[in-house]
Amino acid sequence: MIRMFILKVLICLALGTLFSGFSGVWAQEAVTEKRLPQMIRGNFGHFLDCEKRFSTESKNTLPEGVTPQQLVNGFTKACQIIDSILSEIETLQEELRVLNQHFAELRKEENVNSEESEAENKAFQDSDSRVERGVLSESEEFAGSAGASLNGRTAAEIASRIGQIQDRLVQQELLIRSLCVQTQEWIAPVWNLAPRQPEVLRYMLFLLACAMDLDQYESAYVLSRELMAQNIYEREPVLYEMAGISAFMVGKLDVAQFCFTEAQKRGTLTSAAVQCQELIPYYAQAWKTELAFQERSEVKGELPKVLLETSKGNVEIELFENLFPETSAAFVELVKSGFYDGRVFSMVISGKFARLGNVKEGGISSSGDSQRADESLKALAVADDGAGACSRYHLRGSVVLVPGKEGGMGQFEILLSPAPQRDGKSFVLGRVTKGMDVVSSFTRSDGKSVGKMLPGDEPDRIFSAKVLNR
């Protein structure tokens, strides 16, 4: 529900309904609806070396040695490049739609020899795969003029052209990811220079929607508060919902309730926002309980912390040793033994979790030792359950042992969103104290396509894991 709302916001941005200054490529619905969320997934927080001169220690100051005009010019140029790339992608997608339809018509032809049939089937399978990955759209009404130009082209020729387009899309996707990352770093200083500039506002809305689509709710919350301070919400009521959802996800429930109430007054409260609003009473109690746990642990002494050095940055985890001493001790021993070093996050599902798999770098599966370690962890979890293992709520950043038959080889997952349906049912071992932005940036994967991803989409991994205070 929430992701459907974000998609609608992105489409609105593309159609120009949020701000009268929107125009040009942003009116191309197909680009935003089909490709935009995929273009920038999992890449916030990474900057091209050649553009480091634009980075800032404080988001409210200009980069050293850069004048305001240079910064604005650089930002404007990057926006122009992104618009140009989006325009090319839209054109390529139009061609792919026609090719996809032509494939469907070729499938109906009966007079094909066995050799051609085999090549055609391979091309169809490749086409279907691209549809599943969001590269090809669903079949649309076949345009007569475009279809006529394709008459006489064989399946092999069409497949070859699809491959060329696919390669170009990959190149442009990687480029636009990098540019989006750079403009995210520039946006705050530029906004402070020109808070009412239409292009700057347009891009802030763009980044806010993208941050939410990528589960970057901490960044989205900060950005939405910047917009609130400028009274942009009075002109763009839909932003109340975006701010409310991001606030809800990070536990700022008072802010979330205020934003949802304002959205309701303006008649812009969608089902996604209603879903979050209805859970506020439940999570008010959940956060009260969680904070009480944290306060008691601070009084009794420091809990063990584990540092995960990953391919996207560092993540710090606190283990609930005071509640689950046996399980925490076993987890610490696994970390010290190097058990998690080299493992990949093979299943990262937006809006749900990032799951550490049982595959190490290079595709080598875990050994029997890891199977025994997993069985030991789960046995201890059962023993610890009497101490309240299931009493910890499943919040954003919770570290959870993979449940039931899904788990294996010492697997755990980090939740990207609250999961009330799992409260009382699975084992919350700890929580992320630093680096949720890193976890949110992990490359998305359904766990079945590791090794079959697009270039630049390799699954993220733990380079090393170490215990900080034991």
C-alpha positions as CSV (number, residue, x, y, z in Angstrom):
1,M,0.0,0.0,0.0
2,I,2.7,2.5,1.0
3,R,4.8,1.7,-2.1
4,M,1.8,2.3,-4.3
5,F,1.4,5.7,-2.8
6,I,5.0,6.6,-3.5
7,L,4.6,5.4,-7.1
8,K,1.6,7.7,-7.5
9,V,3.6,10.6,-6.1
10,L,6.4,9.9,-8.6
11,I,3.9,9.8,-11.4
12,C,2.4,13.1,-10.2
13,L,5.9,14.6,-10.3
14,A,6.4,13.3,-13.8
15,L,3.0,14.7,-15.0
16,G,3.7,18.1,-13.4
17,T,0.7,18.2,-11.1
18,L,2.6,19.1,-8.0
19,F,4.1,22.3,-9.3
20,S,3.2,24.5,-12.2
21,G,6.9,24.9,-13.1
22,F,7.2,21.2,-14.1
23,S,7.6,20.6,-17.8
24,G,9.4,18.7,-20.5
25,V,10.6,15.3,-19.8
26,W,8.8,15.3,-16.4
27,A,5.5,14.9,-18.3
28,Q,6.6,11.5,-19.6
29,E,4.7,9.2,-17.4
30,A,6.2,6.0,-18.8
31,V,9.7,6.9,-17.7
32,T,8.7,7.6,-14.1
33,E,6.2,4.8,-13.7
34,K,8.3,2.0,-15.1
35,R,11.9,3.0,-14.6
36,L,12.6,5.8,-12.2
37,P,12.5,3.9,-8.9
38,Q,14.7,1.3,-10.4
39,M,17.2,3.8,-11.8
40,I,18.4,5.0,-8.4
41,R,17.7,2.1,-6.0
42,G,20.5,1.1,-3.7
43,N,22.9,3.9,-4.6
44,F,22.4,6.8,-2.2
45,G,25.5,7.6,-0.2
46,H,28.0,7.0,-3.0
47,F,29.7,9.8,-4.8
48,L,31.9,10.0,-7.9
49,D,35.5,10.9,-7.0
50,C,35.6,13.6,-9.7
51,E,32.8,15.4,-7.9
52,K,34.1,15.3,-4.3
53,R,34.8,19.0,-4.5
54,F,31.0,19.5,-4.2
55,S,30.7,17.5,-1.0
56,T,30.0,19.3,2.3
57,E,30.6,18.5,6.0
58,S,27.5,20.6,6.8
59,K,24.5,20.6,4.6
60,N,23.8,24.2,5.5
61,T,27.1,25.6,4.2
62,L,28.7,25.9,0.8
63,P,31.6,23.5,-0.2
64,E,35.0,25.0,0.4
65,G,36.2,27.0,-2.6
66,V,32.9,27.0,-4.4
67,T,30.9,30.1,-5.0
68,P,27.1,30.2,-4.8
69,Q,26.9,30.7,-8.5
70,Q,29.2,27.8,-9.3
71,L,27.1,25.6,-7.1
72,V,23.9,26.6,-8.7
73,N,25.4,26.2,-12.2
74,G,26.7,22.8,-11.3
75,F,23.3,21.7,-9.9
76,T,21.5,23.1,-13.0
77,K,23.8,21.3,-15.4
78,A,23.3,18.0,-13.5
79,C,19.5,18.4,-13.7
80,Q,19.8,19.1,-17.5
81,I,21.9,15.9,-18.0
82,I,19.4,13.9,-16.0
83,D,16.5,15.3,-18.0
84,S,18.3,14.4,-21.2
85,I,19.0,10.9,-20.0
86,L,15.4,10.4,-19.0
87,S,14.2,11.6,-22.4
88,E,16.5,9.1,-24.2
89,I,15.2,6.3,-21.9
90,E,11.6,7.2,-22.7
91,T,12.4,7.0,-26.4
92,L,14.1,3.6,-26.0
93,Q,11.2,2.3,-24.0
94,E,8.8,3.3,-26.7
95,E,10.8,1.2,-29.2
96,L,10.9,-1.7,-26.7
97,R,7.1,-1.6,-26.4
98,V,6.7,-2.0,-30.1
99,L,9.3,-4.8,-30.3
100,N,7.6,-6.6,-27.4
101,Q,4.3,-6.4,-29.2
102,H,5.9,-7.6,-32.4
103,F,7.3,-10.6,-30.5
104,A,3.8,-11.5,-29.4
105,E,2.6,-11.4,-33.0
106,L,5.5,-13.5,-34.2
107,R,4.6,-16.1,-31.6
108,K,1.4,-16.7,-33.5
109,E,3.0,-17.5,-36.8
110,E,3.0,-21.1,-37.6
111,N,5.4,-21.5,-40.5
112,V,8.7,-21.5,-38.7
113,N,11.3,-24.1,-39.1
114,S,12.8,-25.9,-36.1
115,E,16.0,-23.9,-36.0
116,E,14.2,-20.5,-36.2
117,S,11.7,-21.7,-33.6
118,E,14.5,-22.5,-31.2
119,A,16.1,-19.1,-31.6
120,E,12.7,-17.4,-31.3
121,N,11.8,-19.2,-28.1
122,K,15.1,-18.1,-26.6
123,A,14.3,-14.5,-27.6
124,F,10.9,-14.7,-26.1
125,Q,12.3,-16.0,-22.8
126,D,14.8,-13.2,-22.8
127,S,11.9,-10.7,-23.5
128,D,9.8,-12.2,-20.6
129,S,12.8,-11.9,-18.3
130,R,13.1,-8.2,-19.2
131,V,9.5,-7.6,-18.5
132,E,9.8,-9.2,-15.0
133,R,12.9,-6.9,-14.4
134,G,11.0,-3.8,-15.4
135,V,12.9,-3.2,-18.6
136,L,10.0,-4.0,-21.0
137,S,6.5,-2.7,-20.3
138,E,3.4,-4.8,-20.7
139,S,2.1,-5.3,-24.2
140,E,0.2,-2.3,-25.5
141,E,-2.0,-1.7,-28.6
142,F,0.2,-2.2,-31.6
143,A,0.8,1.1,-33.5
144,G,0.2,0.6,-37.2
145,S,2.9,2.9,-38.5
146,A,5.5,1.5,-36.1
147,G,4.4,-2.0,-36.8
148,A,4.7,-1.6,-40.5
149,S,8.3,-0.6,-40.2
150,L,9.1,-3.9,-38.4
151,N,7.5,-6.1,-41.1
152,G,10.0,-8.6,-42.4
153,R,12.3,-8.5,-39.4
154,T,13.0,-11.9,-37.9
155,A,12.9,-12.8,-34.2
156,A,16.7,-13.0,-34.2
157,E,17.0,-9.5,-35.6
158,I,14.5,-8.1,-33.1
159,A,16.3,-9.9,-30.2
160,S,19.5,-8.4,-31.4
161,R,18.0,-4.9,-31.3
162,I,16.5,-5.5,-27.8
163,G,20.0,-6.5,-26.6
164,Q,21.4,-3.2,-28.0
165,I,18.7,-1.2,-26.3
166,Q,19.2,-3.2,-23.0
167,D,22.9,-2.4,-23.0
168,R,22.2,1.3,-23.5
169,L,19.6,1.3,-20.8
170,V,22.0,-0.2,-18.4
171,Q,24.7,2.4,-19.2
172,Q,22.2,5.3,-18.8
173,E,20.8,3.8,-15.6
174,L,24.2,3.7,-14.0
175,L,24.9,7.2,-15.1
176,I,21.7,8.7,-13.7
177,R,22.2,6.9,-10.4
178,S,25.5,8.7,-10.0
179,L,24.1,12.0,-11.0
180,C,21.1,11.6,-8.6
181,V,23.6,10.9,-5.8
182,Q,25.6,14.0,-6.5
183,T,22.5,16.3,-6.7
184,Q,21.3,15.0,-3.4
185,E,24.4,16.3,-1.8
186,W,24.1,19.7,-3.5
187,I,20.4,20.2,-2.9
188,A,20.5,21.6,0.6
189,P,23.0,24.4,-0.1
190,V,21.2,25.3,-3.3
191,W,17.9,25.2,-1.5
192,N,19.2,27.7,1.1
193,L,20.4,29.9,-1.7
194,A,17.1,29.8,-3.7
195,P,14.3,28.2,-1.7
196,R,11.6,29.3,-4.1
197,Q,13.4,28.5,-7.3
198,P,11.0,26.1,-9.3
199,E,13.7,23.8,-10.5
200,V,15.2,23.4,-7.0
201,L,11.8,22.7,-5.5
202,R,11.0,20.2,-8.2
203,Y,14.2,18.3,-7.5
204,M,13.6,18.4,-3.7
205,L,10.2,16.7,-4.3
206,F,11.9,14.3,-6.7
207,L,14.5,13.3,-4.1
208,L,12.0,13.1,-1.3
209,A,9.8,10.7,-3.4
210,C,12.9,8.7,-4.4
211,A,14.2,8.5,-0.8
212,M,10.9,7.0,0.3
213,D,10.8,4.6,-2.6
214,L,14.2,3.4,-1.5
215,D,13.2,3.0,2.2
216,Q,15.5,5.9,3.1
217,Y,13.1,7.2,5.6
218,E,15.6,9.0,7.8
219,S,16.7,11.1,4.9
220,A,13.1,11.6,3.8
221,Y,12.1,12.8,7.2
222,V,14.9,15.4,7.4
223,L,14.1,16.6,3.8
224,S,10.4,16.8,4.6
225,R,11.1,18.9,7.6
226,E,13.1,21.3,5.5
227,L,10.1,21.7,3.2
228,M,7.8,22.2,6.2
229,A,10.0,25.0,7.5
230,Q,9.5,26.8,4.1
231,N,5.7,26.4,4.2
232,I,5.7,24.4,1.0
233,Y,3.1,22.1,2.4
234,E,0.4,24.8,2.1
235,R,1.0,24.8,-1.6
236,E,1.6,21.1,-2.0
237,P,-0.8,19.3,0.4
238,V,0.3,15.8,-0.8
239,L,3.6,16.4,1.0
240,Y,1.8,16.1,4.3
241,E,1.3,12.4,3.5
242,M,4.9,11.9,2.5
243,A,6.1,13.6,5.7
244,G,3.6,11.6,7.8
245,I,4.7,8.3,6.4
246,S,8.4,9.0,6.7
247,A,7.9,10.2,10.3
248,F,5.9,7.1,11.1
249,M,8.6,4.9,9.8
250,V,11.3,6.4,12.1
251,G,9.1,6.5,15.2
252,K,8.2,10.2,15.2
253,L,4.6,9.5,15.9
254,D,3.5,12.9,17.0
255,V,4.8,14.5,13.8
256,A,3.1,11.7,11.8
257,Q,-0.2,12.2,13.5
258,F,0.0,16.0,12.8
259,C,0.8,15.5,9.1
260,F,-2.0,12.9,8.7
261,T,-4.5,15.2,10.4
262,E,-3.5,18.1,8.1
263,A,-3.8,15.8,5.0
264,Q,-7.2,14.7,6.2
265,K,-8.4,18.3,6.5
266,R,-7.4,18.9,2.9
267,G,-8.9,15.7,1.6
268,T,-5.6,14.2,0.4
269,L,-5.4,11.3,2.8
270,T,-4.8,8.1,0.8
271,S,-5.2,4.5,1.8
272,A,-1.4,4.3,2.4
273,A,-1.4,7.1,4.9
274,V,-4.6,5.7,6.5
275,Q,-2.8,2.4,7.0
276,C,0.0,4.1,8.9
277,Q,-2.4,6.4,10.8
278,E,-4.4,3.4,12.1
279,L,-1.2,1.9,13.5
280,I,-0.2,4.9,15.5
281,P,-1.9,3.9,18.7
282,Y,-0.3,0.4,18.5
283,Y,3.1,1.8,17.9
284,A,2.8,4.5,20.5
285,Q,2.7,1.6,23.0
286,A,5.4,-0.2,21.1
287,W,7.8,2.7,21.2
288,K,7.0,3.3,24.9
289,T,7.9,-0.3,25.7
290,E,11.0,-0.2,23.4
291,L,12.3,3.0,25.0
292,A,11.8,1.5,28.5
293,F,13.8,-1.5,27.5
294,Q,16.6,0.8,26.2
295,E,16.6,2.9,29.4
296,R,16.9,-0.2,31.6
297,S,19.7,-1.5,29.5
298,E,21.6,1.8,29.8
299,V,21.3,1.7,33.6
300,K,22.5,-1.9,33.9
301,G,25.5,-1.4,31.6
302,E,26.6,-1.3,28.0
303,L,25.2,-4.0,25.8
304,P,27.4,-5.8,23.2
305,K,27.7,-4.1,19.9
306,V,28.8,-5.6,16.6
307,L,30.2,-3.6,13.6
308,L,29.4,-4.9,10.1
309,E,31.7,-3.4,7.5
310,T,29.7,-3.8,4.3
311,S,30.1,-2.9,0.7
312,K,27.9,0.2,1.2
313,G,29.3,1.3,4.5
314,N,29.3,0.5,8.2
315,V,26.3,-0.8,10.2
316,E,26.4,-1.0,14.0
317,I,24.2,-3.5,15.8
318,E,23.3,-3.7,19.5
319,L,22.5,-7.1,20.9
320,F,19.8,-7.6,23.6
321,E,22.1,-9.5,25.9
322,N,20.2,-8.4,29.0
323,L,17.1,-10.3,27.7
324,F,18.7,-13.1,25.7
325,P,22.2,-13.8,27.2
326,E,22.7,-17.3,25.7
327,T,21.7,-16.3,22.1
328,S,23.7,-13.1,22.2
329,A,26.8,-14.9,23.5
330,A,26.5,-17.5,20.7
331,F,26.1,-14.7,18.1
332,V,29.1,-12.9,19.5
333,E,31.2,-16.1,19.1
334,L,30.0,-16.5,15.5
335,V,31.2,-13.0,14.8
336,K,34.6,-13.5,16.5
337,S,35.1,-16.7,14.5
338,G,34.7,-14.9,11.2
339,F,31.5,-16.8,10.4
340,Y,29.8,-13.7,8.8
341,D,32.8,-12.4,6.9
342,G,32.1,-12.4,3.2
343,R,28.5,-13.3,3.4
344,V,26.1,-11.5,1.0
345,F,22.7,-9.9,1.5
346,S,21.0,-12.2,-0.9
347,M,17.4,-11.1,-0.3
348,V,16.6,-7.4,0.1
349,I,12.9,-6.6,-0.4
350,S,11.8,-3.0,-0.4
351,G,9.5,-2.2,2.5
352,K,10.3,-5.4,4.2
353,F,13.8,-6.5,5.1
354,A,17.5,-7.1,4.2
355,R,18.3,-10.7,4.8
356,L,21.8,-12.1,5.1
357,G,22.1,-15.3,3.1
358,N,24.1,-18.5,3.4
359,V,26.4,-17.7,0.5
360,K,29.8,-16.1,0.9
361,E,31.8,-14.0,-1.6
362,G,32.5,-16.0,-4.8
363,G,29.2,-17.9,-4.5
364,I,30.5,-20.5,-2.0
365,S,27.8,-21.9,0.2
366,S,28.1,-22.3,3.9
367,S,29.6,-25.4,5.3
368,G,28.3,-28.0,7.8
369,D,29.8,-25.9,10.6
370,S,27.5,-23.0,9.8
371,Q,24.5,-25.4,9.7
372,R,25.4,-26.5,13.2
373,A,25.9,-22.9,14.3
374,D,22.4,-22.1,13.0
375,E,20.9,-25.0,14.9
376,S,22.7,-23.9,18.0
377,L,21.4,-20.3,17.7
378,K,17.9,-21.4,17.2
379,A,18.0,-23.8,20.1
380,L,19.3,-21.0,22.3
381,A,16.6,-18.7,21.0
382,V,14.0,-21.2,22.1
383,A,15.6,-21.4,25.5
384,D,15.8,-17.7,25.8
385,D,12.1,-17.3,24.7
386,G,11.0,-17.7,28.3
387,A,12.9,-14.5,29.1
388,G,10.7,-12.6,26.6
389,A,12.4,-13.1,23.3
390,C,9.2,-12.4,21.4
391,S,8.4,-9.4,23.6
392,R,10.5,-7.0,21.5
393,Y,8.5,-5.3,18.8
394,H,9.5,-5.6,15.2
395,L,10.5,-2.0,14.3
396,R,12.5,-0.5,11.5
397,G,16.1,-1.5,12.3
398,S,15.2,-4.6,14.3
399,V,17.7,-7.5,13.8
400,V,15.6,-10.7,13.6
401,L,16.6,-14.4,13.3
402,V,15.1,-15.7,10.0
403,P,12.0,-17.7,11.1
404,G,11.1,-21.3,10.6
405,K,12.1,-23.3,7.6
406,E,13.1,-20.1,5.7
407,G,16.1,-19.7,8.0
408,G,19.4,-21.6,7.7
409,M,23.1,-21.3,8.1
410,G,22.9,-18.6,10.9
411,Q,20.8,-16.2,8.8
412,F,19.4,-13.0,10.2
413,E,17.6,-10.0,8.7
414,I,17.3,-6.3,9.3
415,L,13.8,-4.9,9.0
416,L,13.4,-1.9,6.7
417,S,9.9,-1.2,8.0
418,P,7.8,-2.0,11.1
419,A,6.3,-5.5,10.9
420,P,3.4,-5.7,13.4
421,Q,2.2,-9.0,12.0
422,R,5.4,-10.6,13.3
423,D,5.3,-9.3,16.8
424,G,5.3,-12.2,19.3
425,K,6.1,-14.7,16.5
426,S,9.8,-14.3,15.7
427,F,13.0,-13.7,17.6
428,V,14.3,-10.1,17.8
429,L,18.0,-10.4,18.6
430,G,19.0,-6.8,18.5
431,R,18.7,-3.5,16.7
432,V,20.6,-1.2,14.4
433,T,22.0,1.8,16.3
434,K,24.0,3.3,13.4
435,G,23.8,2.9,9.6
436,M,20.2,2.3,8.7
437,D,20.8,4.5,5.7
438,V,23.4,2.0,4.7
439,V,21.0,-0.9,5.1
440,S,18.4,0.9,3.1
441,S,20.8,1.4,0.3
442,F,21.5,-2.4,-0.2
443,T,20.8,-3.6,-3.7
444,R,17.3,-5.1,-4.0
445,S,17.0,-8.8,-4.8
446,D,14.4,-11.5,-4.4
447,G,17.0,-14.0,-3.4
448,K,16.6,-16.0,-6.6
449,S,18.6,-13.7,-9.0
450,V,21.9,-13.5,-7.3
451,G,24.5,-13.7,-10.0
452,K,22.0,-12.7,-12.7
453,M,21.7,-9.1,-11.9
454,L,22.4,-6.1,-14.1
455,P,25.9,-4.7,-14.2
456,G,26.4,-2.6,-11.1
457,D,23.7,-4.5,-9.2
458,E,25.9,-7.1,-7.4
459,P,24.5,-8.1,-4.1
460,D,26.0,-6.3,-1.1
461,R,28.1,-8.2,1.3
462,I,29.8,-8.1,4.7
463,F,33.5,-7.6,4.3
464,S,34.1,-8.2,8.0
465,A,32.2,-8.3,11.2
466,K,33.7,-7.6,14.6
467,V,32.6,-7.2,18.2
468,L,33.3,-3.6,19.5
469,N,33.1,-4.0,23.3
470,R,33.5,-7.6,24.3
